[in-house]
């Protein structure tokens, strides 16, 4: 079981009695700010890597970290505590516990590793002063640290290093003696300072020299700046894919015996020090960490506070209970704001946070825009919007608004596409009018999911000659947002494309099962200015029919075409019909539901009473033998 404060010493975890989880570090109980616990054993499946027999060993891993606002080193150190238990009936002698590492420090192709035996530390550093294979660029578009990269250290806290060696990726290196192990004996060889073929590691070069008698247990133990020392740097070893195996010896492991292995992962960087000089920083900071731990003082005075009200849910910047594209607008408004750091946690739960000085126009504090809790609102906080996209919490109350207007329109790129005869509908969303005073825009493309599968919107920057940003995964299932990043408003010119995408009819839908029409909307369309105030805009929906349609607005209708008046209306409308003969007149709501239908003669001047319907927008459709006409109506009582 996981470690806990057993206040009454009865061996049972009883939170009702005030008992609580803690961790053990160098024999002292600690209360970390974040802790994960998991258990695994070697009896649960085939040993496909080692091809060895099960030992009946259970491993309980506790991973934990501390929030230390005043101690940057401890704030960036992770701890793993392994409790190893022999749950079998067999005793084992000459037991070695190994730590395997495939280090990728930024770019994977220019890493070196070294050992610091005096500190029981293995560390990874860069081959040169710039992280990257081609300058600061790395294959596969891997992000790099660029100039003066850091050092990552792994320190064994409660056992001395017995061996620390390496081997090479067999997929890229062809010496069979120096590559991945495949048998139990070959694994044991690496655990005990020997190459795959049993040759001992020796001083100098790569460490593989079958004729040398200068055996070593720790490879590359010298500082890379030591010109006469043995390090990857002084040996100028070529780029490769190193795998590091470091081991400790625990002698015997008899049935029921427990052993702990405690490891610290620390991060070290000085922007003014190069890759070799930073090894000095690593050594000094590891010394400080070991001193603090040994003295029982982690220098972490701040204790995480439980949040009850106005909690920060990382990614829900506008506090509406869901992480979505609208949070990007809040990020743009609060960009560059600063305030108190949080507890260093960014997992999906409500976190306590001290308020920032500024608020959004609706009174929400800017602290919610600091998604990662580092005390600054910047584009890094967008990562939490993307990571927690569409996550919800208890405060979520779904809303669906359809603000109709003439500012934005949805149209088809493949004009004339019809339900039943077409399966692909290429949507083109554009500004219908010039839009002024806008800093951000967001909406959700709303469509009938019984007819269409998911849509991927291709997002464009609609702001002319201004820098703007969107979400990396923005556009999936029609989620759209764009925001200027410079605290100004911009102009979206008339006919400027905002987004486009493909809407596809689901496979297997029979044409006879399709409705006569369906409507595409911009749900919850929202535009804001640079301060976060809403800007009044609306959209013209797109209606898809089973036949070729002609979409007319009142100012487009001619004398011989459909014209409904008055529009807006308080209830009664009159129709000017496009032609003589029988015409089917239908009234639809904006979800495409037919509310009423009747057949009238084209030589009449009919009236329709809509007073029994609620206020809002409706679509009027007239269907003749040759064409279908539609018009948008506003009922305002």
N, C-alpha and C positions, 0 to 999 in steps of 0.2 A: 504493500500500500504506500501511498504518498506520505511524506513526513507531515506531522501536525503537532501542535502544542497539546500534549496529553496532560491536561491540568490535574486530573484526578488519578493519573497513572494506572488506569485500568486496561490500557491497550486498545480501547475502542474510541472511534472518532465520534464525538457528541457535540455538534455545534450548538445544540440547545443549552448546553452547559457552559457556553462561552469558549469552546475550543475552536481553533482556526488553523488553516494550513500555514506551514512555514517551510523553509528550506534549510538544509545543513550545509555550511561552507566552512571548511577547515575546523570542523567540530563545533562551530557556533551556529545557533539558530538565527535565521534572518527572515524578514518579511519583505519580499521583493514587490515591485510594482506590477510585474507581469510574470506569470508562471504557467508553464505547460507541463503536463505529466502524461507519460505513456509507458506501456509495458509490452515487451515482446519476448519471445523465446525461440529456441532453435528446433522445436518439435512440431512446428506448425506447417511445414511443407518440405518439398524436396530441396536439397542443398545443391542447387544447380551451378553455383559458382565454384564452391570448393570441392564438390563431389565427395565430401566427407560424411562421417556418421554423426548423428545428433549427440550432443553432450548432456542434454537435460538441464541447460543453463537458462535462467530467466534474467532479463535485464530490465530494470526500472529506471527510466530516464526522466530526470527533472531538468527542464530548461527554464532559465529565469533571467531577469534583467532588472536593473534599478533605474529610477528616474533621479538623476543627480544634476540639477540645474547649475550647481556651483562647481561641479567636477566633470569636466568634459570627457576625460578618459573613462571614468566609470559610467558615464552616461552613454558611451558608445562601446561598452563591453558586454558580451553575452556569456553566460555561464551554463555549462552542462555538467550535471552530476549523475553518474551512472552507478546504480546499485546492482551489483552482479551477485546472483544467488545460485548456488548449485542445488537444484531441486531434484536431482537424480540420486541414484544409489551408488554411483561410482566416484571414487576419489581420483583427483588429478594432481600430478606433480609437474614442476617446471612449467607453470602456467604463465603465458604472456598475453596481455591484453593490448590489442593494437588499435591505433587511431589512423584511419585511412583518409587521405585528402587529395583531391584533384584540384589544385589551386588555379583559379582564373581571376587574376587581379586586373579588372577592366578587360583589356584585350587579352585573349588566351594565348597569343603566339609569341609574347615577349616577356615571360615571367621566369624568374629565378627563385630558388628557395635556399634557405640556409638554416643552420642550427646554432643555438646559443646554449651550450651545455650547462654553463653556470646558472642560468635562469630556467632551465628545463623548458626551453622555448624553441618552437619551430616557427620560422617566419617566411613570408613570401614578399619579394620586392621586385621591382621592374628591372629589366635588362639594361635599359638606358634611361635618360632623363625625361623622355617623352613616351607616354603610354600609347602604343599603337604600332602596327606593323609597317604602315606607310605614313610616316609622320604621326599625326594623332588619329589616323583612320585605321579601322580594324576590319578584317573580312567578316562577311555576313552582317554588316551594319551593327556590330557590337559596339555599345557605348564605351568610351575610353575616359580615363582621368586626365589625359592631356599632359601638360607640363607639370613636372615635379610630382609624380604619383605617390600614393601612400604606401605604407607597409602594413600588412595584416599578420598578426602574431597569434599563435596557439600555445598557451602556457599550461603545463601540467602542474597542478597545485599541490597534490598530496602524495605523489609518487615521483621518484626521480626517473628520468629517461634512461631506459636500458639500451635501446637501439633507436636510431632514426635514419632510415635509408630511403631509397626510391626505386622505382622502375619506370619503364617507358611504355607508352601506348603501342601495343603490338600492331595496330592497324596502320601506323605511320613509321614504325621502326622495325628493322628486319633482323636484329641480333636476337635469336631465341633465348639466350641466357639472360637477357636484360629486360624482358617484357612481362606481360600479365601472367600471374600464376594460374594454374588450372587444376592442380592436385593438392590434397591436404599437406603433403610434404613440402611442396613449393610455397604454399602459404606460410607454413611454419619457418621455412628458410628466410623469407622476408621479415617475419616477426623477430628473428634472432640474428639479424645482421648479415645475411648471406643472399647472394643472388639466386635467381630461379634455379640455376643448375647446381647450387650448393657452394659455389665459389665464394669465399669470404670477401667482404668489402675491404678495399685497401686504400692507403693514403695516396692522393694525387690523381690528376686527370678526371676521368668519369667515375673512378672508384672500382672499375672492373679491370683487374690485371691478374690473371691466373698464376703468373710466375712470381708475383710479389709475396713477401712474407710480412709486410708492414700492415697488419690487419687493424681495422678500426671498427668501433661500434656506432660512431656518430659520423655521418657524412657531412662535408662542407661546414666544419665547426668554427671557421675563422671569419672575422669581420671582412666584408668585401673590400673595404678600403685598405686592408693590410696587404701590402704588395707581395710579401713572402708567405702569406697564409694560403690555406686551401679553401677556396670558395668558387662557386660557379662563375662569379664575375672575374676573378683573377685567372681562372682557367679559360675564360672566353668561350664557354660552351655554346654550341649552335642552338637555335630555336628548336624546341621540342615540346612534347606533351608529357609533363612529369606527373607521376603519382607518388605521393609521399606516404610511407608507412612508419609511424612512430609507436614504440611499444614500451610498456612497463612490465616488470616482473612481479608476480604476486605469489611465487613459490607454489604452495599447495592450495587446492580448492576442494575440500572434503564435503560430503553431503550436508546440506543445511548451512554451510558457511557463506557469509556475505563479505563482499569487498566493495569499496567505493573508489571510483575514479573521478576526480574533479578537474575540469578543464575550463579555462577562460579564453575567449576569443576577443582580442582587442584590436582597435583600429588606430593607426598613427599617421598623422600627416601634418606637414609644415609647408605652407605655400612657398616659403623662401628657401627650402632645402631640397636638394636633388634626391634621386633614388637611393644613393649610397649614404648621404648624410642623414637621411630619415631613419636609417638603421640605428644611428646614435640616439635619436629621439625615442625610438621604440625601446631600446635598452633602458633608458632613464625612466620612461613611463612604466615599464613593466616592474622595475625596481620599486617605484612609488606604489604601484598597485599591490605588490606582494607585501610591502611594509604596512599599507593600510589594512589589508586583510589580516595579516599577522597580529596587528594591534587591536583587531576587533572593531576597526573604524573604517566604514566605507565612505565616509564623508558625504553621506546622503541624508541631509537633515529634513528634506521635504517628504512628507507622507502623502500619498494619494488620498484625495477626498472623495467620498461617495457623493454622487450627484442625485438630487431629488427633483430640482426645478431648473428650467431653462438650460437643459443639458445640451452639450454639443455632440451631435451625431455626425461623425466625419463624412462629409460629402453632402449632407442635407443643409446647404448653406442658407436656404430661405425658410427653414424650419416648418415645411408643410407636411412632413412625415414621410417623404419619399425622395430618393436621390434620382434626379432626372435632368433633362437638358435645361430646365429653367434655373437650376442652380448655377449654371455657367454665367447667366446674366448677373447674379449676385456677386460672383467672383470678379467680374469686370468692374462692378461698381466699387467694391472694397479693395481693389488691387493696390498694393503698396502700403496698406494700413499696417500698423504694428501695435503690439500690446503684450501683455504677460504671456509667457510660455505656459503650455499646458503640461500634463503629466507624461508626455512623451509617447502616449498610446494613440493608435489610430485604428483600432479594431472596431467592429460594428457594434457599438453600445453607446449609451449616453455617458459623456465624460464631464466632470466638473471643470469649469474654466472661469477665470476671472474676466470681467468685462473689459473690452477695448473702450477707448474714449468716444468713438463715433458709432452712430446707428444708421440703419437704412431708413428711408422715408416712412415705412410702416412701423418703426420702433424696434425692429429686430437688431440686436447688437452685432457689430462687426466680428465679434469673437467666433461666430458661427462660420464665417468665411475662412477662418484659419483652420482648414480641415486637418492638416497634419500636426497642428499644435506647436509649431516651432516659433511662434510669436510674430510671424510676418505673413501677410496675405500675398501670395505670388502664384505664378503659373504651376509651381510644384503642387499646389493644393488641388489642381485639376486632376491629378493622379487618383486622389481619393474619390472624386466624382466618378471617374471611369471604373475604378475598382469596385465601388459599391453601387454601380448603376442599377436602378430600379429596386434597390433594397428599400424596405419599409420598416417603420416602427409604429408604436401605438398611437402616435399623434396623427396618422394619415387619415384624411377624409377626402376621398376622390371627388373631383369636380369635373364637369364637362360643360364648357362654354363654347358657343359657336358664333363669334362676333362677325356678322356679315357686313360687307361694305365693298367699296370699289377700289381699295388701295392695292390689293394683291389678287391675282387671279391664278386659277389652275386650268391648264389647257392640255390638250393632247398633241404630242408631236406627230403621231401617226393619225392625222385627221381622218375622221370617218370610221374609225375602229368601232365595232359593234359587239355587244355581248352576244354570245352564241356562235359568231363567225370568227371572232378574234380571241386569242388567249393572252396576247401581250398588249399592254396599254402603256405607252411611253409618256410619262407625266412631265410637264414642264411648268414650274412654278416661277412666276415673274412678278415684279412690281408693275401694277397696272397704271399707277400714277407715280410721279416723283415724290419720294418720301423724305421729309425734312426732319431734322432734330432728333434723329434716332441713333442710339449707341448700341443697342442690342435687339435681337429678334429671336423668338423661339416659338415652336408649335409642335404638335403631334399630327402626322397625317392620319386621318381617321377614315376607315373604309370597312366594308363588310367582310369580316374574316371568314364567314361561311362560303364566300365566293373566291376570295383572293388569298394567296399565301403572303408571307412576309415580304416587305418591300425594303430595298436598300436605297436610300436617297444619297445621291452624290451632292455633296455640299460645296457651294461656291462662296467666295467672299463677295458679298453684294455691295460693299462700300468702296466707292471709287477712290483709289490712291490712298487708302488708309490701312494701317495694320490692324488685323483682327485675328481672333483665334476661335476654334471650335473644339469639340470633343473628338478624340482619336477614333472612338467607336460610334461617333455621332452619325445619325442617319439610319441605323439599323431599326427595322420595324417602324420607320417613319419618324423617329425622334430627331428633331432639328434644333440647332442653336448656333448663333454667331454673335460675337461680342467684340467691340472695339477695345483695344488694350491701352489707350492713351488718355482716358478720362475726357474725351470730347464727344460731341455728336457729329454724325456724318450724314451724307445724303446718299440715298439709293435711287439712282436715276430711273425714270420711267422706262419700262420694258427691260430692265436689268434682270437677268436670270438670278434667282435665289437658290434654286435646287432643281434637280431633275432625277428621275428614277423610273424603274420598271415595276409595274404592277402586273402580276401574272395570275390568271385563273387557275385554281387548284386542279390538278389532274383528276380525271374521272368524273367531273361534274357534267351531267347531261344538259344539253341546251334547253330541253324542256323544263328543267328544274330551275332555270335562271329566272329572276324577276324581270318585269318589263323594263325596269330602270334601277339604278343604284347611284348613290351620291358620294362623292369624295369631298372631305372637309379638311380644314386646318383647325383641328380641335385646340382650344385654349390658346389661340394665337395671342401672343403678347409682344409688344414693343416697349422699350423703355428709353429714357434719356440717360445722360451720363451720371445723374444722381440717383437713378433707380426709379424715377417717377414714370408711371405708365403713359404711353402715347396712344391716343385713340386711333386705331386702324381696324379695318375689317377685310374680308376676302369675298370673292365670288366663287362659290362651289362649282364643282364639275359634275354634271349628270351624264351617266353612261346609259345608253338605251340598247335595246335589241335591234333597232334599225337606225339608219342614218338620221342624225338629229341636226336641227338648226337652232342655235342658242341666240335669243334676241333679248335685249334689254329695252326698256321703254323708249329710250332716246334713239334706238336703232329701227324701231318699227315704222313702216311706211303706211300709206293710206290703205293699201290692199292687204296688210299683214295684221297679225294679232296685236291688239292693243287693249289693255285692261285699265279702266279708270273708274274712280280715282285711285291712285297708287302713290302713297299709302292710303289705306282705307280704314274706316271705323267698323265696317261690316259688309256693306253692300258694294258690289262692283258691277260694272257693265263691260260687255265684251264687244269689240269690233272684230268680226271674223275674217279670216284670210280668203275665203272662197265660199261658193254656194255648195249645197249638198250636205250629206250627213257628216257630222263631225263629233268625235268622242272628246268630251271635256273631262279632265281628271285634275284633282287637287292632291298634292303630295306634301308631306312634311319633309324636313331637311334630312331625315334618315331614310328617305325613299319609300316610306309607307304611303299607300294610296288611301286617302281619307274619304273621297267621294268620287263618283263618276256618273256621267249621264250623256245621252245622245241628243244632240240638238241639230236643227237645220241651219245651213249656212245662209239662208235668206232672212234669218231672224236677227234681232239685236237683243240678245238675252241679258238677264241680270242674275247674279248669284249672291245669296245671302250667306256670309261667312261669320256672322256674329256669334254663332255657337262655338267657334273655335277660339283657342287662347291667343293672346298676343304673340307676335313673332313673325318670322319669315316663312313663306310657303312657296312652293313651285306649282305654277299652273301649266298644264300640258294640253294642247289641242292636237289631236291625231286625225289626219285626213288619209285618204287612200294613197297619197303620194308622199306626204311629208309629216314630220312631227315638229311642232312649235312649242317652245317653253318660255315662260316669263317668271321672274321673281316678284313676289308680292309681299308687302309689309302690312300686317294687320296690327293697328295701334288704336286701342279703344280709349 
